[in-house]
């Protein structure tokens, strides 16, 4: 049976880059390309970054129960087609989902054995800088994205693992360790020394062990209160 890996993060955390890296290094891991009603941005291509569909097409898929999950994000609809899981299972592969916290909640309820990973930026300032550096959004849209990021961060306790994306190479290695250690946990094969080190790295990212370490990051997302003079 396939294992479903859920990766969530506020926009600007570098989630898509990490996902792209792990898909290069972990064998037998399929990726689900989401469906969306929003328009392509910049160089985005249909069937590569997303399946870009009309609202009518999306609504028809919802009515036909073709989604594992679907949600409205920033006024646009996003969804994960159930067929990706069926196809992964037919190949004997695992499935990786890059989805927001709304969709993740639906998957956790529908697939209790799913492994969930929440990615954090190093701090609030880094997230804001990354978002603004894209230069794709108006100030109004930017504020909505930042406000949403604050709300999404509050959901971190629902996830199995917490990963801080500070140094790309290190963070990609940790994400790989999480996925492969979960595979090791489900197998009956004895662990090599390299496997044991991999499991140790993954365990350090589990929610109960990472909570104290990431608290300063979470605190940086709290709105700053300016005291009167």
C-alpha positions in Angstrom: 0.0 0.0 0.0 1.3 3.5 -0.9 2.3 6.0 1.8 1.0 9.5 1.2 3.3 12.3 2.2 1.8 15.7 2.8 4.0 18.8 2.6 2.5 22.2 3.7 3.9 25.6 4.3 3.0 29.3 4.1 3.6 30.8 0.7 7.3 31.9 0.5 8.7 29.2 2.7 10.5 27.5 -0.2 8.2 24.4 -0.2 8.1 24.0 -3.9 11.9 24.1 -4.2 12.3 21.5 -1.5 9.7 19.2 -3.1 11.5 19.5 -6.5 14.8 18.5 -4.8 13.4 15.5 -3.1 11.7 14.2 -6.2 15.2 14.1 -7.8 16.7 12.0 -5.0 14.0 9.6 -3.7 13.1 6.7 -5.9 9.5 5.4 -6.3 8.0 8.7 -5.2 5.3 10.2 -7.4 4.1 13.8 -7.3 0.5 14.9 -7.5 0.1 18.0 -9.7 -2.8 20.1 -8.3 -5.8 21.4 -10.3 -6.5 25.1 -10.0 -8.9 27.7 -11.4 -6.3 30.5 -11.1 -4.5 31.8 -14.2 -0.9 30.8 -14.9 1.8 33.1 -13.6 4.9 34.0 -15.5 6.5 30.9 -17.1 4.1 28.4 -15.5 2.9 25.7 -17.9 -0.3 23.7 -17.9 0.2 20.1 -16.8 3.6 21.0 -15.3 3.2 23.3 -12.3 -0.6 22.9 -12.3 -3.6 21.7 -14.3 -5.2 25.0 -15.1 -8.9 24.5 -15.6 -12.0 26.7 -15.7 -14.4 27.1 -12.7 -17.0 25.0 -14.6 -14.5 22.1 -15.1 -13.4 22.3 -11.5 -17.0 22.2 -10.3 -17.7 19.2 -12.5 -14.8 17.3 -10.9 -16.1 18.2 -7.4 -19.6 17.0 -8.4 -18.1 13.7 -9.7 -16.1 13.2 -6.4 -12.8 13.2 -8.4 -10.8 15.0 -5.7 -9.0 13.6 -2.6 -9.2 17.2 -1.3 -10.1 20.6 -2.6 -10.1 24.1 -1.1 -10.3 27.8 -1.9 -7.1 29.7 -1.5 -6.8 33.5 -2.2 -10.1 33.3 -4.1 -9.1 30.5 -6.4 -9.9 26.8 -6.2 -7.2 24.1 -5.8 -7.6 20.3 -5.7 -5.8 17.0 -5.7 -7.2 14.4 -8.1 -7.9 10.9 -6.6 -6.5 9.3 -9.7 -2.9 10.2 -8.7 -3.1 8.0 -5.6 -4.6 5.1 -7.6 -1.9 5.4 -10.2 0.9 5.5 -7.5 -0.6 2.4 -5.9 -0.7 0.6 -9.2 3.0 1.3 -9.7 3.9 0.4 -6.1 5.0 3.9 -5.5 4.4 6.4 -2.7 2.7 9.8 -3.3 3.9 13.3 -2.4 1.3 16.1 -2.0 2.3 19.8 -2.0 -0.9 21.3 -0.5 -2.1 24.0 1.8 -3.4 23.5 5.4 -7.0 23.2 4.3 -6.3 20.4 1.9 -3.9 18.8 4.3 -6.6 18.6 7.0 -8.9 16.8 4.5 -6.3 14.3 3.6 -5.4 13.6 7.2 -9.1 12.8 7.9 -9.5 10.8 4.8 -6.1 8.9 5.0 -5.2 8.5 8.7 -1.8 6.9 7.8 -0.6 9.9 5.8 2.7 11.4 6.9 2.5 15.2 7.4 5.3 17.7 7.2 5.1 21.4 7.9 7.8 23.6 6.5 8.7 26.9 8.3 10.8 29.8 7.0 13.7 30.9 9.3 11.6 33.8 10.5 8.8 36.3 9.6 11.2 38.8 8.1 12.7 36.2 5.7 9.3 35.1 4.6 8.2 38.7 3.8 11.4 39.3 1.9 11.0 36.2 -0.2 7.4 37.1 -1.1 8.3 40.7 -2.0 11.2 39.6 -4.1 8.9 37.8 -6.5 7.4 41.1 -7.5 4.2 39.4 -8.7 1.6 40.9 -6.3 0.1 44.2 -5.5 0.5 45.5 -2.0 -3.1 44.5 -1.2 -2.5 40.9 -2.3 0.9 40.9 -0.5 -0.8 41.8 2.8 -3.4 39.1 2.3 -0.6 36.5 1.7 1.2 37.6 4.8 -2.0 37.6 6.9 -2.8 34.1 5.6 0.8 33.0 6.5 0.2 34.0 10.1 -3.0 32.0 10.2 -1.4 28.9 8.5 1.5 28.9 11.0 -1.0 28.3 13.8 -1.8 24.8 12.3 1.7 23.5 12.8 0.7 21.3 15.7 -1.5 19.2 13.5 1.6 17.9 11.6 3.9 14.9 12.3 7.1 16.7 11.4 8.3 20.3 11.5 11.2 21.3 9.2 12.8 24.8 9.1 13.9 25.7 5.6 17.0 27.8 6.2 19.8 26.3 4.1 18.4 24.6 1.0 20.8 21.7 0.8 20.4 20.9 4.5 16.7 21.2 4.5 16.3 19.1 1.4 18.4 16.4 3.1 16.2 16.5 6.2 13.1 16.1 4.0 14.7 13.2 2.3 15.6 11.6 5.7 12.0 12.0 6.9 10.5 10.2 3.8 13.1 7.4 3.8 13.0 6.9 7.6 9.2 6.4 7.3 9.8 3.8 4.7 12.4 2.1 7.0 9.9 2.2 9.8 7.3 0.3 7.7 9.8 -2.3 6.5 11.1 -5.4 8.3 14.7 -5.0 7.1 17.4 -4.4 9.7 18.9 -0.9 9.9 22.4 -0.1 8.7 24.5 2.6 10.5 23.6 5.0 7.7 19.9 4.1 8.2 20.2 4.8 11.9 21.7 8.2 11.3 18.9 9.0 8.9 16.3 8.0 11.4 18.0 10.2 14.1 17.8 13.2 11.8 14.1 12.5 11.0 13.2 12.0 14.7 14.7 15.4 15.6 12.2 16.9 13.2 9.2 15.3 14.9 6.7 17.7 16.4 7.3 16.7 20.0 11.1 17.2 19.7 11.1 20.2 17.4 8.5 22.3 19.2 10.8 24.1 21.6 13.4 24.7 18.9 11.0 26.4 16.5 9.3 28.5 19.1 11.4 31.7 18.3 10.3 31.3 14.7 6.7 31.0 15.7 7.0 34.1 18.0 8.3 36.1 15.1 5.0 35.6 13.3 3.0 37.2 16.1 1.9 40.8 15.3 4.1 43.3 16.9 2.4 45.6 19.4 3.7 49.1 19.3 3.5 50.7 22.7 2.5 54.4 23.0 5.1 56.8 24.3 
